[in-house]
Every structure is written in structure tokens, then in C-alpha cells.
């Protein structure tokens, strides 16, 4: 009996040794495979886990709306969850800086826009990130119409009426801004200069909080992106006076532009796009670009965006990079001419 037990123990030990050898061999093969992939410059499959899209503003604004729409399409294409991470503050600088300093592995993206990725370069003397060198452009998602809206209690129904009221009440009207340096903020500053009026600007940490105060009558007026404003315009909670872009929008075709309402040359639109941290592998950037560009051509997403005043764009990462650089130059000139400063 003892010999049988000893023999059984020896056999068990031999089996364990064999299993260990097989496991060790598999580990070596896996290591060699990964080593060969690294030697050939190949990357492991992407994506294998959740992707995060940072929105540098509060929930409810155009940046947030577009990020969630794109996130849904990425989930459908990749089969991985996409988390929208709202990081508002400092005109979009906090969330954008977080994205700039994230690992360049394709799992952290940011929904960039005209404010944090173009305007702020000239507006903030100590920007914590470089809007060009700290990012890898992925795709220009959409251009968005901006609209001038007022609280219905304000006794004006046109841009001319608003200007007349502002001149009659110098320093009394309050202009809400989704954030310091946003396109809406600068549109208000442009109107002050071009119309020679005095209004008080109230800055918020995103369109959502600003719209809440505008709807409740805490502030008088606001230039903001069309998507978050449209439901409130249609419900009558806000009154639209004009669009700030150079051309009218098909969503509200009867709404005039500010330029044709007495301020020729007035043009302040917005744009949005996906960026990754600088150093992200080109094959990951290109794969993300391909999926998003394809999604922007689908009738479902195009209808979803255009119905809210957003025009899908698409294009290559290189196209988006050139657009960002041209916008930085454009807004630097506007900020200098308007003498706008943000500490």
C-alpha cells in the first residue's frame, strides 16, 4: 500500500511538472509573439477595453451632445463601451489639459472645439497645453451654427431692437457666456464693439448651466450653439433673434443673420472634432478616423446632427490639423482687435 501511495505521489508530481512545462511553454510563445509584434512595430488589437471621451464642458451643451453621438457610433463599431467624461472649467482648459496629458494609447480622446483648441491659444497667457503640438487630430466632426437667444420677457424681437434697448440701458443687460473665450463669449464682445453698446458678461462652466439661468430669467441673452438651444426655441422658453454665422441655417430658415440685421461682417461660428494625445499610434488614429467618417455619412447620424443645426464634416486627420492651425490664426486677430483678456 505504501509503495502504491508513493507511486501515486510520484506520478502526480510528474503530471504537475508536465502541466507547468506546458504553461511555461505557452507563456514563452506568447512573449515571443508579442516580442515579434513589437519588433515589427505592430500593436496589440485595438480596442480591447472602454474608450473615454473627455468633454471639457458641463453636460448639456453642444460639445457634450456631439461627444455622446460619436461615442454611440464607436460603441457600435468596436463593441466596447465609450464613456463621456465631463471635465468643465477654465474655458475648457481643464478637460483639454487632462486629455493632453493622458496616455497616448487611443483610450482617452477629447471632443475639441473652437474655444479650447483655437481661441484659448491667444486668450490665455499661460495655457497649460499646446493646442497643436500636444494633440493628434483625428477628425473634424461638425461645424455648428450659433444663435442669439433672449429670455422671452425681454421686450425685443430683433437685433435692432436689442441694440436699441442696450443703448437705452447701458451696463444693465446681462450676456451669458458658456465659458470665457468661447465662440459665444467672443460673439457677445464683437456685438458690443460693432454696435457700440455696453453689456455685462456672465461666464459659466458650460452651455447647460448658462441656459438654465437664461431660461429662468437670471440673465437676459446669450450667443450659443444651436443644438442645446433649439428645443427651448421651439418650446417658446427662449426667443431667437438671429444666427451669428455668415449664412442662415436650414433648421430655422426664416431666422436672419446678425450681419444682415444691421452689423455687416459679423461672423462667429463654432466647430468640433475628436483629438487624441500627441504620440498616439497613426494606425489607431486612422482607424478612429475611418469609423467616425463612415458614421457621419449614415442617414441616421446626419439627420440627428443637421436637425440640430450641426453640419457633419469628416475628412482626414491632416485636414483637421490644418483647420485648427488656421482657426488659431483667425481668432488671434479677433481677440487682439477686441482687446479681450482672461486671467
Number of C-alpha atoms within 10 A of each C-alpha: 6 7 8 9 10 11 12 12 12 12 12 12 12 12 12 12 12 12 12 12 12 12 12 12 12 12 12 12 12 12 12 12 12 15 13 12 13 12 9 9 8 13 12 9 7 15 14 11 12 15 20 18 26 26 29 30 30 23 20 16 23 27 27 24 16 22 25 18 14 22 21 16 18 19 15 14 13 17 13 17 15 23 17 19 20 16 21 21 18 23 27 27 22 20 23 33 21 18 29 25 14 15 15 19 17 22 20 24 30 28 29 30 28 21 27 28 25 25 28 26 22 21 24 19 11 10 15 14 20 13 22 17 11 18 24 25 28 30 28 29 27 22 21 24 25 29 30 25 26 27 23 19 11 14 11 17 15 18 23 16 13 19 19 14 17 20 17 12 13 12 13 14 20 18 22 28 29 28 24 29 29 26 26 28 24 22 25 25 23 21 19 17 13 15 17 11 20 20 20 17 19 16 20 22 21 27 28 20 18 25 28 12 16 23 18 12 16 14 21 22 31 29 28 32 29 26 24 20 28 20 13 16 16 11 9 13 18 24 22 27 23 24 30 28 22 18 16 18 23 12 15 16 9 10 16 22 25 27 18 16 15 14 16 12 12 19 17 22 20 22 26 25 25 27 33 30 26 19 14 19 16 13 13 20 21 16 13 23 23 17 16 23 20 12 22 21 14 11 10 10 16 15 15 14 21 18 16 22 24 27 19 22 17 22 16 16 22 14 14 23 18 12 14 24 14 12 16 20 14 13 22 17 13 15 19 12 11 15 10 17 13 12 8
